[in-house]
Amino acid sequence: MTETTLHKNLVAGVLEVLEQCFGKKIYADKVIERILKSNKNWGSRDRAFIAENAYEMVRYWRLLWWFSDSEPSLKMRDLWRFFGVYWIWKGNKLPNWDVYENFGTVHFPRLSNVELGIRESFPGWLCRQAEVELGEHWPAIAEELNVPAHLILRTNTLKTDRETLMNRLVLEGLEPEVFPYNEVGIILRKRANTFRLDSFKEGCYEVQDGGSQLISPFLQVGPGMRVIDACAGAGGKSLHLAAEMSNKGTLLSMDTEAWKLNELKKRARRNGAHNIETRAIESSKTIKRLESSADRVLLDVPCSGTGVIKRNPDTKWKLDPAYFQRVQTIQFDIITRYSQMTKIGGKLVYATCSIFPSENENQVERFLQTHPEFSLEDQQRINPSNEGTDGFFMARMIRNS
């Protein structure tokens, strides 16, 4: 982007995202959504400028301050300089604005010999944890986590099929590509507001990461089964499961936060998913009443979210060691108690969007050691990649007794 297309009000919008994200710990996507709603006169290029540059600056927060040779600051004069460093780093010239009158020269040293935590811009503690848990695989994963995620759609097979939907998306002005790892995924390499399209309003698809799309089929559901999605949230995987079940059987979607289930009900109506029943988890009795009742149980447990940093770059700055330890306790509590809803001969899937073995393989191993009635059937790790996937883990267990 050239100097003449750089506008002060748009840069100020980017800096507001940084100030809210790092100062008030609000997630960047929420801040961007609010800013864009309050500036409805901005065109699509203006909106793209705010989103793309804000996310990129969040992504490389530590590296950019290192280039600036200063400690991170949220004072507005420092943020304006910070943007200047970023803008030059991206190969642009600074405009002739008063805030850049005495800017000086910025040096960008070669990064090949700079420590990974600075080069790929991760907090020191998180980098050290990853080095311990992932070893030689960490540098490649760290680099991949900084590549912005593609927009991925999942065809709703209750309404249409992938080929028909792709043809329709072309007519709606998009450039869809086949997601190669299943029969329903579609990649959009160019960003688009898909929620405004008639095809979305009619329930023909959902926005869902490619890796996430692999989890529901991994549960091996079928029409007529009784299935429980016990950490359903707003229900992306529940909707996928309903389609996998051809709307036949019972799908019980549960969560501790009832408002998320209300959102799922709206999405289910749009998707034409009629076999979904929602139930808030109000106490341990809610789980106890469902003991040994389900053919299939999906536990997409709370986690560090490190697998989806491509999509949510500020996760790496909001995560802290205390929560990282606490969430592992929550995970083990959930798999220990909720697994009992699986009937004998039924199957249980434990899943996360984390890159760390301590939240994944180690938790499954610990569970199996303390619950001999279950045995491991299969487990898969999906590392973040440029093929359209975030980082996910899933393990399928069968209850034998």
PAGUDREN-911649 format. One record per residue: residue in one letter; x negated, y negated, z negated of N, C-alpha, C in turn. Coordinates in pm, whole numbers, plus 50000, padded with zeros to 5 digits. Last residue first. Example, Ala and Ser with C-alpha at 12.3 -4.5 7.8 and 13.67 -1.06 7.14 Angstrom:
BEGIN
S487155022549292486335010649286487104999749213A486815056949220487705045049220486805033049220
This chain:
BEGIN
S516175523047064516885528746951517475517846863N515155509147283515245523647289516055529847176R515415481447477515695486447341515995501347349I512785468347674513975476647667514155481447522M511635436547792511555447847700512865455547700R509755415047988511005422647978510795435047894A508505382447977508275396347939509625403147924M507075354448137508265362448107507875376748078F506045320748179505735334348133507055341548106F504935294148399505945301548323505405315048280G504175263248539503655274648466504745281148381D505785256348857505185252248731504645264748663T505435260049210505805265349078505075258148966G504725253949471506055250349425506425255449288E502195258349538503205265549617504605263049564N500315248749376500805239449477501835245949567S501015260149039500385261149171500985250849265P500645273448713501015262048796500285262948931N501145309348693500345297448669500835285948757I503085331648543503085323548665502325310848635R502895364148425502475350348402502455343248537Q505025390248320504385382748429504055368748382Q505655423948220505475409748186504705402848297D507755451948147506955444148243506765430148186E508495466947922508695472448056507825465248159L507755475147591507515465847702507685472947836S510315485047361509075487947434508985478547555F511805485247034511645479347167510325483947230E511555496446790512725500546868512705494847010P509435485246657509165497046740510365501846820H508585456846575509915461646618509735473546714T506025449346529506935448946414508335454146448Q504865451646779504235458546665505175459346546L506435434846931506515449246955505885457346841F505635409846828507015414346815507115429546831R502945408746909503285408346767504695413646743E503295408547187502545419347122502885420246973V504675384447219505305397047259504625408847190Q502755366147130504045366947061504745380247093N500725370147318500465372947176501765374347097E501895361947561501495375847541501305379347394N502855333047438503355342547537502985356947503E501605315647277503055314447284503675325447369S498985322847318499495322847180501005321447175P498555318447592498805332047545499355332547403F499985289447740499145294947635499515309247594I501575275747914500395282447973499615290447870S505165277647903503875274347842502755281847915C507925281447917507245273448021505935268347962T508925315747842508515302047806508055294647931A510935344047743510345335347845509965321747786Y511925376947712511365365647637510625356947739V514645397547768513565389847831513215377947743L515835429947712515575416747653514455410147730K518345454447782517055448147807517025433747757G519785485047640519815471847703518425465847715G519525507547491519505509347636519545496147712I521445492747242520525503747275520655506847424K521895457047297522395470447263521335480947298T520725427347151520555437047260521055450747216M520725412746925521965412447004521915422347120Q518225412946826519145423046773520505422646842S516875391246918516685403846991517695414346948Y517245371046735518145371546850518025384646928R515195375546539516625375946504517515378246627T512725375646683512995385546578514495386846552I512855353846851512795367246911513095378046808I513035333246653514095335446751514035349546808D510605335546513511865336846441512995339946538F508825330146715508835343646658510115346046578Q509445303146771509535313446875509665327346814I508825290446529510205290446579510405301546681T506055294246529506865299846420508325300946463Q505425278946750505145293346754505895300646642V506045253446669506905259546770506645274546782R503965247546489505335249346440506215256646541Q501735244146653501765255146556503205258146512F502595221846799502115233746870502135245946778Y503035203146600504185208846671503795221646743A500325199046527501295203546427502515209846496P499035189346760498685202546705499715207946606D501495174846989500435173746889500185187446826L502695158947286502455171347211501355168947108K502445135447426503425135947316503265148547231W500615139847625500305129247528501265129647409K501695159947777500365162247720499985151647617T504115148947866504135159847767502775161247700D503815131848073503625126247940503735136647830P504385146648306502985144348267502795138748128N506365167948407506515158848292505125155448238R505435182748620506735176148633506945165648524K503025192348529503115186948665504345178148679I503745203448286503095190348284503045184148424V504875227948237505605218748325505035204548320G503405242448056503495247548192504145237848289T503725230347812502475227847885502505233148028G505795233347636506085226647763504855224147848S505725246747396504905234647408505215226847536C509175257347348507725259547361507025246147376P512145276547286511415263847278509915266447285V512745305147512512565298847381511935284847390D514935321547650514055311347708513755301547594L515965351247630515475341747530514455332547596L518645370347736517575361447779517245351647667V519785403147731519615390947651518435383047706R522185426947840520995418947869520985406547780D524265439247715523455447147807522125440047837A525035432547371524735427947506523905437847587S525445440047105526625438147191526305435847338S523895441346869524015453246956525185452247054E525545414346710524525424846702524885436746791L527105392346688526885397546823525865408946827R527085383546429528355389046481528175395646618K524565372146408524835384846341526085391546398I524815347446532523985357846594524355371546539T526475334846350526845334946492526095346046565K525085336046112526235344846128526665345846275S523245315946116522745329446144523895339346165S525175289846278524455295746165523955309446206E525955280046522526185271646405525445276746282I525495278346844524945286246734524995277546609A528325275247058527275268746980526815278146867R529015290347360529205291647215528035285047142T530755294947670529755288047587530085289747440E530945317647936531575313247811530485306647727I531215322448279530395316848170531285312648053N532465329948509532295340348405531455335648287H532615311148707533795312948622533595322748508A531115287748879530695298948793531765301048686G531255266449051532215277249069531825289648991N529655244549011529045256349076530055267349107R531315227548872530845223449005530305235449083R531585242548637532765239548719532355235748861A528945242448547529575255248583530805252948670R528565215748482527785221548592528415234548640K530295213648264530495205248383529785211348504K529095232148089530485234248133530775226148260L526605220048040526675232648115528095235148168E527385198947879526835196048012526885208448100N528095213747658529125205847726528675202047866L525635223447582526605232947635527765225747704K524515200647477523925206447597524895216147663W526045196847252526175187047360525555192447490A525275216647069526535218147140526645208747260E522435232547011522885218847036524115219247127T521805258947002522015252446874522555238246891D523535279247242522475269847207522815263847071M524545303047495524495298147357523365288147339S526705318847709525625309047704525655302147568L527575349547818527715340947701526495331947691L529215363248073527945356448047528165346547933T530695392648182530735381748085529335376248062G531875401248514531325404448384531415392348294K531045382848805531765394248745531085398548617N529685364948959530825359948882531615370948813S527435378249047528555376549141529845372449069M525225377748893526285386848850527505386348941E523805357449006523235370949015524285381548977A525425336148925525345339549067524815353649087A524865336848654526245338548699526285342448846L522115331248657522585344448614524015347048661H522205304248732521535313948819522005328148785L523455293848509524095292448639523505302348739S521495299648317522835305548306523545305048441K519415283148395519255297648414520595304848399G520565257848332520035260848465519925275748493G521735248248085522265259648158521735262748296A521045231347888522045226247983522385236548091G520465258047665520305243947694521415239047785A520315285447598520765281447732520485266847765C519325307747455518715294447441519035286747569A520685331047527520785326347389520125312947362D522675345047732521585335347749521575327347619I523815377447755523705365847666522465357747704V526165397547930524845391147927524885379147832R527605425948028527745415847923526345410247898M528305433148379527535434048254527995423548152G529605428648621530285436448519529555437648387P526755427848834528175425148814528765434348707G523575425748655524425430448763525875427248733V520125416248588521565416748558522315422348678Q517265413848544517905425448608519375426948568L515575394348462516425400348358517195412548411F514505384248690513645392948610514435400148501P516375365648777516335378748841515505388948764S515575344448589516885351048582516915364448655I512895337248675513175343148544514505350448539L512465323948908512065338048906512485345148776Q513055297548873513985305548954513665320448950S510815287748749512015289848669513025298648742G509195284448973508845294248871510035297848784G510565263549110510395276749170510045287549070D512985243848927511615247248966511515261549018Q515975231549057515365241048962513985244949013V518985217049127517545214149123516935223149017E521405237449291520925230849170519455227649189Y524005237849544522665240349493522475233449359C526675233549599525945242749687524535245949636G528545216749476527985228049402527195237949485E529425193749586530265205549611529685218149546K527385176749528528655174449460529595186449476F525465186449712525265188049568526605186949494S526625179249953526285193349931526025196149783D526755151649938528005159349927527715174049898L524185136049741524635143049861525935150749835R523155125749514524155117649583524765124949702F521165142049426522415142149349523515133849416T518855138049569519745148849613521095148649542N517015115349660518055115449556519115125549598A513765128149732515075123649777516035124149659R510395132149843511355129449736512675124349795K509295158350047509565143950037510645141749932R509425185550019508125179049992508265163949984L511535207249894511605194049956510325186649923I512185241649924511215231249887511515218449965I514435264749792514185255249902513245244349851G515385298549709514675286149684514425277949809V516495323649764517405312449738516705298849725E514915345649770515845343949882516715331449869N511455339149682512775345049660513655341949780Y509045328049759509015338649658510375344349621P508875306149937508575319649986508755331049887F511275283050021510435287149908510155302049925V511455267250332511735279350256510755280750141E512225232150337511365243450372511725255250283P514065203450463513885215050374512925225450430E514315173050486513425181950560513125194250473L517485154750519516335160250447515505169450536G519885145950631518695137650643517475142550569E522025162150649522105151650547520815143450539L521185180750829522215171350873522365159650776V519495194550653518925187550769519905177050820L521395205750485520475195650431519805187750543R522535224750657523335213350611522445202150557N520455242350688520995235550806521795223250765M520245251050423519135243850485519605236250609L522695264650390522415252550312521285244550376T522365286350564523475276850585523195263750514E520145298450440520065293750578521135283350608R521105305050176519995295650197519975290050338D524735303850141523455310950147522385301050189T527315294949896526715294750029525475303650030K528505298849645529125289649739528605290949882L527045315949500528495316949481529235308349583T524455308849543525005319249630526475322149603N523025279749550524065286149470524785296249559T519565276249592520855278149657521825285049561R517645254149421518065268149422519455268949483L514925232249513516355235049496516575250149490I512285211849407512715225249446514215226849418L509905188349477511305189849440511785203249496H506565194649358507555193049464508955193649404A504605176749115505435188149154506315184649273P501285163749145502725161649128503545173249185V498625177948981499205176549115500715174949100N497735183648731497765169548769498285167248910L497635210848712498675204048634498775189148668E495335216848855496635219148919497765211948845E493375211248665493415203648791494785204848856A493995230748474494035216448439494155207848564I493485253948620494855251148574495005236348540A490715251948656491595252348774493035249048736P489805251848381489535240648473490475240348594W490855277548270491375264548231491045253448330H489635301448322490785297848405491255283548381E487705306248133487255301948266488405297848358G489925301247865488555303447909488255297948047L492315300447737492325303347881490945305147941E491875295347465492875305147505492775309447651V489755276547452489735288547368490655299347425E490635257247632489335263747656489235276747576A492965249147506493045255847635491745263147667Q491925236347283492815247747266492895256047394R490525215347406489785225447328490625238147309C492675201347519491625206847605490855217847532L493975193247293494665202147386493665208947480W492125176247174492555188347102493205198447196G491815155447372490705164047332491155177047267P494285152647632493825149747495492765159947454F493135149247972493905156547871493405152447733S491915142348242492745133948156493715141948069E490035153048399491415156948430492415150448335R487835138948281487995140148427489425143348467I488155142948005488225129448062488545130348210G488015170647983489085163447914489255149247965L485615177448117486905180448178488045172448114E482975153148134483685164048065485115165148115V481325147148444482075141848329482865153248266N480155154548677479445157848554480145152748427S481945145448870481585159648868480885163748738L482585119248904483225126248793482765140748778R480695090048955481045103449001481545111648882P482175059048831481085068848846481595082148900F483255030248923483855043548917482775054048939H483314998348781482505009148839483225022448818V484634967048853484864979848787484034990448859T484034932448796483784944548876484034957048792G486504906448728485164912448728485114925148813F488724890148667488794904648653487414911248647N489794864348634488444867648585488294882748567E492394866348758491424855848794489994859548755Y494604882148723493384888648773492294878548810V496674866548653496274876748555494984883748597D497144851048880496414845048768495934855548668W496424868949185497334864949077496514859548960N495864879449455495324867049398496304861449295P495714915449418496274902949470495664890949398L493054938749473493944931749381494474919049445K493124964949714492574952249668493584945549576N492835001149667493524988849707492754976649660G492045026249577491535021449706492185008749756K492675034349330493475040149437493085034749575W491085017549180490725031749186491445038849301I492634994449196491354994949268490905009449285W494725002349032495004998349169493734998749254Y493495007148782494175018048854494325014749003V492654981348720491674992148733492265003648815G495194968748706494194964448804493144975048828F496364981648489496934983848623495934979848731F494664970648295494704985048315495274988548453R495444944148301494084947748346494014962648378W498004947948200497834942048334496444945048388L497384958247949498074966848045497974961248187D496264935947826495414947547850496054956947952R498464919447807497314914747887496374926447919M500164934747640500514932747779499334927947863K498894961347447499074946947461499234943847609L498314987447418499634984547474499934969647473S495285004847491495974993547430497324991747496P492515026647456493885024447501494575013447421E489275010547463490235019247395491645016447448S487265008647763487925002847646488895013047587D486425012448026485425011347919486035004547795S487985018448235488085004748184487065001748076F487515045448260487025036548366486985022148316W488985052248032487535054948035486865046448143W491505046148115490935038148006489425040347997L491705065948312491755051948350491225042848241L491615089748160490575086848258490545072048293R494025088248010492715088547943491595084848039W496045087148219495935077148112494525076848051Y496955100748441495515098348427495215087748320R499735101848407498985114148435497485112148404V500465075248389500635083948272499755096248287M499895068348652499145061948545499285069648413E501765084048788500335086048814499485079748704Y504195073948692503825087848665502325090048684A504035047848799504145049948655503705064048619N503945052849075502785046849009502835048348858E506465065149122505215071749161504015066049086A508405046549018508305060348971506925066348999I507885022049158507935022749011507665036948965F508065030449428506845024149376506785025349224A510695039249448509615048949463508305043449407R511965014649421512195025249322511085035649326D511095001949654510804996049522510915006749413R512205018649847510735017349837510335011649702S514955015149805514365028349782512845027549770G515404982749640515574992549746514855005549714W517074967149370515854972549427516174983049532N519474960849254519164954249380517874959349443K519634972749010520314979549120520034973049256N518224975048754517744967148869518314973248997S519104992648567519274978448535518764969348647K518365016948675519795014048661520034999148637L515605015248652516195015248786517685012148780I515315016648373514835004748447515495003948584R516355042348316516995030348261516605017848339E514555058848455515985059448487516685046748438I512185052748320512315049448463513785049148502V512775063548068512505049148082512715044848227K513075090648134514195083348075514025068248089D510545097048230511695098148321512905090648267A508885093648003508795084448116510015085148206Y510265095647675509775102247795509915093147917I509035074947418510175078647502509625085147630K507235064447236507285079047253508525083647330K506745038047218507955042747150508195057747169G504245036147349504515028547227505685033947147F504295052447573503235054347475503505047047343C506745044747697506315058747692505295061147581Q506835017047687507875024947620507425039447598E504515010547835504705005047701505725013347622L504975023248079503825027047997504025022647853V507265009148166507325023748148506195028248056E506184983848189507224986148088507385001148061L504514987248405503914984948274504924986848161V506414989748608505495000848580504924999448441G507524963848595508354975548569507514987748535A505364948548676505874946848539506764958648500V505294956748941504184960448853504624959248708L507674944449019507564958949025506414963948938N507104917448988508204923148909508164938548910K504974913449169504754912349025505864919048943H504294935449437505154925149378505054925449226L502504942449717502464943949572503224932249509T502314938149983503504945549939503514947749788T499924925650027501134917750048502384925049999E497994945749989498144935049890499464927749903T499424977750083498574966150098498894955549993M499155011950000500005000050000499114987650000
